């Protein structure tokens, strides 16, 4: 079922003097969707969120929320609320007073304020903490108060600017689950900004991967991970295993230092340069000096030398140098201690195999940035300063 648009951006550009922070952005967010803007520092994601909220005005382009053009409207006149990483709670107010603050400014009747505040505190699991002050709460509890304060105003769209960034890993993972539950319960559109790939994959209905003010791919989490559109997306989402290649035919790609593989060329024409991606968990590794016990079944095969092997608890991460500057990361589950002990170590010559359907062809990123979303240090610092502002 296609959701009616809740937020629409048409040709939105934002310039700060000579710096283009957001470049000709088109986006359409469905009603009730958990939509994430994902990318490295300086990619324009926070600037985009601030334009939706009304804290920044676009240099050009149009923003519509619930079908209405919000150009020129200040934040308090838009059907949105924003949750920031800093919480921004009033320390001298109780939890319930912090949550009720916006309703009191709108002169909502006291009985309705009490009802709505109690309902939102219950929703975020803080019903018993209503009389406490922010300083008496943990970081995770303070973030829940900020969320309740935003939701109590019944916004059409909730904007969240890296709200979990200041929390420790375990608490952050727990709140990811809670945020998704709350979003499904309230049924409104969430627009979430993060640089954390795992967070985006865990929580989102769809993800927009941004790089230098532009969107390189918009898709659901599985599509973004399994079938990245560009080298930047492939490198930013998960571990990058990029092999230079050329399109030989519409259904065949020739690896620069490996075999030809029969896979769809993803719309590229014969003769075009590209990269082939195989995710680390899809690779099989075997020693070349030990006969393989499993049939290859026509799987592509490339040889290289192990550069490193790291124990990660649930898996062992092995980096294999294939030559010509190409390195492949392999993740081997630690399902058996005996099997783990038999894994080849550093310096061993090994072969990598994979199923052809696990290889995906990607285009070079339009920005020319392959993996790290960077560029010149000056540009990165300029974007970061804007986003933090």
C-alpha positions as CSV (number, residue, x, y, z in Angstrom):
1,X,0.0,0.0,0.0
2,X,1.4,3.4,-1.0
3,X,1.2,6.0,1.8
4,X,0.0,9.5,1.1
5,X,2.9,12.0,1.2
6,X,3.4,13.6,4.6
7,X,6.6,15.6,3.8
8,X,7.6,16.6,0.3
9,X,10.8,18.4,-0.8
10,X,11.1,19.6,-4.3
11,X,14.4,21.0,-5.7
12,X,15.5,22.1,-2.2
13,X,18.9,23.8,-2.1
14,X,20.6,25.4,0.8
15,X,23.7,27.6,0.4
16,X,25.8,29.2,3.1
17,X,27.7,31.9,1.1
18,X,29.8,29.8,-1.4
19,X,29.1,26.5,0.4
20,X,26.3,24.3,-0.9
21,X,25.1,22.3,2.1
22,X,22.1,20.7,0.4
23,X,22.0,20.4,-3.4
24,X,18.7,20.2,-5.4
25,X,17.1,17.7,-3.1
26,X,13.9,15.8,-4.0
27,X,12.2,13.7,-1.3
28,X,8.8,12.3,-0.6
29,X,8.0,10.8,2.8
30,X,4.9,8.7,3.3
31,X,2.5,9.4,6.2
32,X,3.3,7.2,9.2
33,X,6.7,6.3,7.9
34,X,9.9,6.0,9.9
35,X,12.3,7.7,7.5
36,X,16.0,8.1,8.2
37,X,18.5,10.6,6.7
38,X,21.8,8.8,6.9
39,X,25.3,9.9,6.1
40,X,28.7,11.1,7.5
41,X,29.3,14.4,9.2
42,X,28.9,17.2,6.7
43,X,26.6,15.4,4.2
44,X,23.7,17.8,4.7
45,X,21.3,15.6,6.7
46,X,20.9,17.9,9.7
47,X,20.6,21.0,7.5
48,X,17.7,19.1,5.7
49,X,16.0,18.4,9.0
50,X,16.4,22.0,10.1
51,X,14.7,23.2,6.9
52,X,11.8,20.8,7.5
53,X,11.5,22.1,11.0
54,X,11.8,25.8,10.0
55,X,15.0,26.6,11.8
56,X,16.6,27.2,8.3
57,X,15.0,28.4,5.2
58,X,15.9,26.9,1.8
59,X,17.8,29.1,-0.7
60,X,15.5,27.6,-3.4
61,X,13.0,24.9,-3.7
62,X,9.7,24.0,-2.0
63,X,8.8,22.1,1.3
64,X,5.3,20.9,1.9
65,X,4.0,19.2,5.1
66,X,0.6,17.5,4.9
67,X,0.0,19.1,1.6
68,X,0.7,22.7,2.7
69,X,3.6,24.9,1.6
70,X,5.5,25.9,4.8
71,X,7.8,28.4,3.2
72,X,8.5,31.2,5.6
73,X,6.7,29.7,8.5
74,X,8.6,29.7,11.8
75,X,9.0,26.4,13.7
76,X,6.2,27.0,16.2
77,X,3.7,27.4,13.3
78,X,4.6,24.1,11.6
79,X,2.9,20.8,12.4
80,X,6.2,19.5,13.6
81,X,8.2,19.0,16.8
82,X,11.9,18.3,17.1
83,X,13.9,16.1,19.5
84,X,17.5,17.1,19.8
85,X,20.5,15.2,21.1
86,X,21.0,17.7,23.9
87,X,17.5,17.0,25.4
88,X,17.1,20.8,26.2
89,X,15.0,20.1,29.4
90,X,14.4,22.9,32.0
91,X,16.4,21.8,35.1
92,X,14.2,23.6,37.5
93,X,11.0,22.0,36.3
94,X,9.7,18.5,37.1
95,X,9.3,15.9,34.5
96,X,5.6,16.5,34.1
97,X,6.1,20.3,33.9
98,X,8.7,19.9,31.2
99,X,6.3,17.7,29.2
100,X,3.4,20.1,29.8
101,X,5.3,23.3,28.9
102,X,4.2,23.6,25.3
103,X,0.6,22.8,26.1
104,X,0.5,25.5,28.8
105,X,1.9,28.1,26.3
106,X,-1.0,27.1,23.9
107,X,-3.5,27.6,26.8
108,X,-4.8,24.1,26.6
109,X,-7.3,23.4,29.5
110,X,-5.7,22.0,32.6
111,X,-7.7,18.8,32.7
112,X,-6.6,18.0,29.1
113,X,-3.0,18.9,29.9
114,X,-3.0,16.5,32.8
115,X,-4.6,13.7,30.7
116,X,-2.2,14.1,27.8
117,X,0.9,14.4,29.9
118,X,0.1,11.3,31.9
119,X,-0.6,9.4,28.7
120,X,2.7,10.3,27.1
121,X,4.7,9.6,30.2
122,X,3.1,6.2,30.4
123,X,3.9,5.6,26.7
124,X,7.6,6.3,27.3
125,X,7.7,4.3,30.6
126,X,8.1,7.3,33.0
127,X,4.7,7.4,34.6
128,X,6.3,6.9,38.1
129,X,8.9,9.6,37.5
130,X,6.6,12.6,36.9
131,X,7.6,14.6,40.0
132,X,11.4,14.2,39.6
133,X,13.7,16.7,38.1
134,X,15.9,16.1,35.0
135,X,19.1,15.9,37.1
136,X,17.6,13.0,39.0
137,X,17.2,11.0,35.8
138,X,19.6,8.9,33.7
139,X,20.5,10.1,30.2
140,X,18.1,7.5,28.7
141,X,15.3,8.7,30.9
142,X,16.0,12.4,30.0
143,X,15.7,11.5,26.3
144,X,12.4,9.8,27.0
145,X,11.2,13.0,28.6
146,X,12.2,15.0,25.6
147,X,10.3,12.5,23.4
148,X,7.2,12.8,25.5
149,X,7.4,16.6,25.5
150,X,7.4,16.5,21.6
151,X,4.7,13.9,21.3
152,X,2.3,15.5,23.7
153,X,1.8,18.4,21.2
154,X,0.3,16.0,18.7
155,X,2.6,16.9,15.8
156,X,2.0,15.6,12.3
157,X,5.7,15.0,11.9
158,X,8.3,14.3,14.5
159,X,11.9,15.3,13.7
160,X,14.7,13.6,15.6
161,X,18.3,14.9,15.3
162,X,20.7,12.1,16.4
163,X,18.7,11.8,19.7
164,X,20.6,8.7,20.9
165,X,24.1,9.9,20.1
166,X,25.1,10.8,23.6
167,X,24.0,7.5,25.1
168,X,26.1,4.4,25.8
169,X,25.9,1.5,23.4
170,X,23.6,-0.8,25.5
171,X,21.2,1.9,26.3
172,X,21.2,3.2,22.7
173,X,20.2,-0.2,21.4
174,X,17.4,-0.6,23.9
175,X,16.0,2.9,23.0
176,X,16.2,2.0,19.3
177,X,13.6,-0.7,19.9
178,X,11.5,1.6,22.1
179,X,11.5,4.4,19.5
180,X,10.3,2.1,16.8
181,X,7.6,0.7,19.1
182,X,6.4,4.2,20.0
183,X,6.5,5.3,16.3
184,X,4.2,2.4,15.3
185,X,1.9,3.1,18.3
186,X,1.4,6.8,17.6
187,X,1.4,6.3,13.8
188,X,2.9,9.6,12.8
189,X,5.8,10.3,10.4
190,X,9.3,10.2,12.1
191,X,12.2,11.8,10.3
192,X,15.4,10.6,11.9
193,X,18.9,11.9,11.4
194,X,21.9,9.7,12.2
195,X,25.4,8.8,11.0
196,X,25.1,5.3,12.6
197,X,24.5,2.7,9.9
198,X,23.3,0.0,12.3
199,X,20.8,2.3,13.9
200,X,19.4,3.3,10.5
201,X,19.1,-0.4,9.4
202,X,17.4,-1.4,12.7
203,X,14.8,1.3,12.9
204,X,13.9,2.6,9.4
205,X,11.1,1.9,7.0
206,X,13.2,3.7,4.4
207,X,16.7,5.3,4.3
208,X,18.1,8.2,2.3
209,X,21.8,7.9,2.1
210,X,23.3,11.4,1.7
211,X,26.8,12.4,0.5
212,X,27.9,16.0,0.1
213,X,24.4,17.5,0.0
214,X,23.0,15.0,-2.4
215,X,21.0,11.8,-2.0
216,X,22.8,8.7,-3.5
217,X,20.0,6.2,-2.7
218,X,16.6,6.0,-1.2
219,X,15.3,2.5,-0.3
220,X,14.3,0.2,2.4
221,X,17.1,-1.2,4.7
222,X,17.4,-4.5,2.9
223,X,17.7,-2.9,-0.5
224,X,20.3,-0.4,0.7
225,X,22.5,-3.1,2.3
226,X,22.1,-5.9,-0.2
227,X,21.9,-3.8,-3.4
228,X,23.7,-0.4,-2.9
229,X,23.3,2.0,-5.8
230,X,26.8,3.5,-5.7
231,X,30.3,2.9,-4.4
232,X,29.7,5.5,-1.6
233,X,26.6,3.6,-0.4
234,X,28.3,0.3,-0.6
235,X,31.2,1.6,1.4
236,X,29.2,3.6,4.0
237,X,26.7,0.9,4.8
238,X,28.5,-2.0,6.4
239,X,32.0,-3.1,5.4
240,X,33.1,-2.2,1.9
241,X,34.2,-5.0,-0.3
242,X,34.7,-3.3,-3.7
243,X,36.3,-5.0,-6.6
244,X,37.1,-2.9,-9.7
245,X,35.5,-4.3,-12.8
246,X,34.2,-3.6,-16.3
247,X,30.8,-4.5,-17.9
248,X,31.5,-7.2,-20.5
249,X,27.8,-7.7,-21.5
250,X,24.4,-6.8,-20.1
251,X,24.6,-9.9,-18.0
252,X,28.3,-10.3,-17.4
253,X,31.0,-8.4,-15.5
254,X,34.7,-9.0,-15.8
255,X,36.7,-8.4,-12.5
256,X,40.0,-6.6,-13.1
257,X,42.0,-9.2,-11.3
258,X,39.6,-12.1,-11.4
259,X,37.1,-14.0,-13.5
260,X,34.1,-13.0,-15.5
261,X,30.9,-13.4,-13.6
262,X,27.4,-13.7,-15.1
263,X,25.3,-11.2,-13.1
264,X,23.0,-8.4,-14.2
265,X,25.0,-5.2,-14.9
266,X,22.5,-3.0,-13.0
267,X,21.7,-0.8,-16.1
268,X,25.3,-0.2,-17.1
269,X,26.3,-0.5,-20.7
270,X,29.0,-2.8,-22.1
271,X,32.4,-1.3,-21.6
272,X,31.5,0.9,-18.6
273,X,33.7,0.8,-15.5
274,X,32.1,-0.3,-12.3
275,X,32.7,-2.0,-9.0
276,X,31.4,-5.4,-7.8
277,X,30.3,-5.8,-4.2
278,X,30.2,-8.9,-2.1
279,X,29.3,-8.5,1.6
280,X,31.8,-10.0,4.1
281,X,29.3,-12.6,5.5
282,X,28.7,-14.0,2.0
283,X,32.3,-14.9,1.3
284,X,33.8,-18.3,1.8
285,X,37.5,-18.7,2.6
286,X,39.7,-21.8,2.1
287,X,43.4,-22.6,2.0
288,X,44.9,-23.1,-1.4
289,X,47.2,-25.8,0.0
290,X,44.4,-27.9,1.3
291,X,41.9,-29.6,-1.0
292,X,38.4,-28.2,-0.6
293,X,35.8,-30.5,0.8
294,X,32.9,-28.7,-0.8
295,X,32.0,-28.5,-4.5
296,X,32.5,-25.1,-6.1
297,X,29.4,-25.3,-8.3
298,X,30.8,-22.7,-10.6
299,X,31.3,-20.1,-7.9
300,X,33.7,-17.3,-8.7
301,X,37.2,-17.8,-7.1
302,X,40.0,-15.4,-6.3
303,X,43.3,-16.0,-4.5
304,X,45.0,-13.7,-2.0
305,X,47.0,-13.5,1.2
306,X,45.6,-13.0,4.7
307,X,46.7,-9.6,6.1
308,X,44.9,-9.9,9.5
309,X,42.6,-12.0,11.5
310,X,40.6,-10.5,14.4
311,X,38.4,-12.3,16.9
312,X,35.2,-10.4,17.3
313,X,33.3,-12.7,19.6
314,X,30.4,-13.9,17.4
315,X,32.6,-13.9,14.3
316,X,36.2,-13.8,13.1
317,X,37.1,-11.0,10.8
318,X,39.7,-11.8,8.1
319,X,41.2,-9.3,5.7
320,X,42.5,-10.8,2.5
321,X,44.8,-8.8,0.1
322,X,43.9,-9.8,-3.5
323,X,46.6,-7.6,-5.0
324,X,46.5,-4.2,-6.9
325,X,45.2,-2.5,-3.8
326,X,42.1,-4.7,-3.5
327,X,41.3,-6.0,0.0
328,X,38.4,-8.1,0.9
329,X,37.0,-8.5,4.5
330,X,35.5,-11.9,5.4
331,X,33.3,-12.6,8.4
332,X,33.3,-16.2,9.6
333,X,30.8,-17.1,12.3
334,X,32.3,-18.6,15.4
335,X,29.8,-21.4,15.6
336,X,32.4,-24.0,16.6
337,X,35.7,-23.5,18.5
338,X,37.3,-26.3,16.6
339,X,36.4,-24.7,13.3
340,X,37.7,-21.4,14.4
341,X,41.0,-22.9,15.4
342,X,41.4,-24.3,11.9
343,X,41.0,-20.9,10.2
344,X,44.2,-19.8,8.4
345,X,46.2,-17.1,10.0
346,X,48.2,-14.1,8.8
347,X,50.4,-14.7,5.7
348,X,48.5,-17.8,4.6
349,X,47.5,-17.9,0.9
350,X,43.8,-18.5,0.6
351,X,41.0,-18.6,-2.0
352,X,37.7,-16.7,-1.7
353,X,34.5,-18.0,-3.2
354,X,31.0,-16.7,-3.4
355,X,27.7,-17.4,-5.0
356,X,27.2,-15.3,-8.1
357,X,23.8,-14.0,-6.8
358,X,25.6,-12.6,-3.8
359,X,27.6,-10.2,-6.0
360,X,26.1,-6.8,-6.9
361,X,27.3,-4.2,-9.5
362,X,27.5,-0.6,-8.4
363,X,28.2,2.7,-10.2
364,X,30.9,5.1,-9.1
365,X,29.5,7.7,-6.7
366,X,28.5,10.9,-8.6
367,X,30.7,12.9,-6.2
368,X,33.7,10.7,-7.0
369,X,34.0,9.8,-3.3
370,X,34.2,6.0,-2.9
371,X,34.1,5.0,0.7
372,X,34.5,7.6,3.4
373,X,32.2,10.4,2.3
374,X,35.0,12.8,2.8
375,X,36.9,15.1,0.5
376,X,39.1,18.0,1.3
377,X,39.4,18.7,5.1
378,X,38.2,22.2,4.6
379,X,35.0,21.1,3.0
380,X,34.3,18.5,5.8
381,X,34.9,21.1,8.5
382,X,32.7,23.6,6.7
383,X,29.8,21.2,6.5
384,X,30.2,20.1,10.0
385,X,30.2,23.6,11.4
386,X,27.0,24.3,9.5
387,X,25.3,21.1,10.8
388,X,26.2,21.8,14.4
389,X,25.0,25.3,14.1
